[in-house]
Amino acid sequence: MLIYNYEVKILYKDNVNDPQGLTITESANRIGFDGIKSIRSGKIFMVEIESDSVKNAEKAVAEISDKLLSNPIIEKFSFEKL
């Protein structure tokens, strides 16, 4: 068995309102960052997993991202192997 490390990013889906991102965008413009058009907030999880293969590790990371780390109704996830 080998240890694999992944970074999982969770963001609101594009059609879902992101109040924190909107507030930060407005604040950035108010204090002089005029070029900022949009900021989206999200979460990052670092996942360390023991598995017999990259394929099985990625299957497990996708499953935990979908079932536990994100709310698939309003959020999307992506991950990359580190």
Phi and psi in degrees as a GROMACS rama.xvg file:
@    title "Ramachandran Plot"
@    xaxis  label "Phi"
@    yaxis  label "Psi"
@TYPE xy
-117.576  159.74  LEU-2
-99.9629  130.852  ILE-3
-122.329  145.66  TYR-4
-119.959  136.183  ASN-5
-133.04  148.422  TYR-6
-107.125  121.707  GLU-7
-107.823  125.401  VAL-8
-107.945  131.32  LYS-9
-117.57  123.77  ILE-10
-131.328  155.461  LEU-11
-63.473  146.972  TYR-12
-62.7826  155.323  LYS-13
-58.6484  -30.1956  ASP-14
-91.0897  7.51238  ASN-15
-104.655  132.89  VAL-16
-62.7399  136.606  ASN-17
-117.476  86.7854  ASP-18
-59.6744  -39.3486  PRO-19
-65.5619  -43.6194  GLN-20
-62.1267  -41.8255  GLY-21
-62.5506  -44.613  LEU-22
-61.7515  -43.6941  THR-23
-66.1346  -41.0358  ILE-24
-60.1194  -47.3726  THR-25
-62.4869  -42.5027  GLU-26
-64.696  -40.8144  SER-27
-61.3494  -43.8546  ALA-28
-66.7483  -37.5277  ASN-29
-65.1195  -32.304  ARG-30
-96.7944  12.1912  ILE-31
110.698  3.12488  GLY-32
-90.9024  74.0059  PHE-33
-66.7946  -25.138  ASP-34
-81.0189  -5.71052  GLY-35
-75.8111  115.707  ILE-36
-94.1048  -35.1277  LYS-37
-161.316  138.217  SER-38
-127.253  130.001  ILE-39
-111.257  133.391  ARG-40
-92.4218  160.69  SER-41
-168.04  -169.352  GLY-42
-131.125  150.493  LYS-43
-125.303  132.745  ILE-44
-119.294  137.743  PHE-45
-101.725  120.81  MET-46
-115.084  125.194  VAL-47
-110.112  124.634  GLU-48
-134.719  140.974  ILE-49
-99.0908  127.794  GLU-50
-153.746  162.35  SER-51
-83.4888  -12.0896  ASP-52
-158.043  159.26  SER-53
-61.6783  -42.0203  VAL-54
-57.3332  -47.0992  LYS-55
-69.9473  -34.9213  ASN-56
-63.2488  -45.7465  ALA-57
-67.6153  -34.3086  GLU-58
-62.667  -43.7008  LYS-59
-67.0682  -41.2054  ALA-60
-64.2365  -42.292  VAL-61
-62.2365  -41.3004  ALA-62
-67.6412  -44.8245  GLU-63
-68.0054  -33.5166  ILE-64
-65.1603  -40.8159  SER-65
-75.1521  -39.0058  ASP-66
-94.5473  -22.3279  LYS-67
-127.234  -44.3624  LEU-68
-81.1633  -27.4608  LEU-69
-123.019  164.267  SER-70
-105.79  100.961  ASN-71
-62.552  -13.1752  PRO-72
-72.4581  -38.6363  ILE-73
-120.958  -7.12349  ILE-74
-125.323  154.987  GLU-75
-121.372  157.45  LYS-76
-133.131  155.812  PHE-77
-143.657  158.287  SER-78
-147.243  155.926  PHE-79
-140.945  146.827  GLU-80
-77.0888  134.303  LYS-81
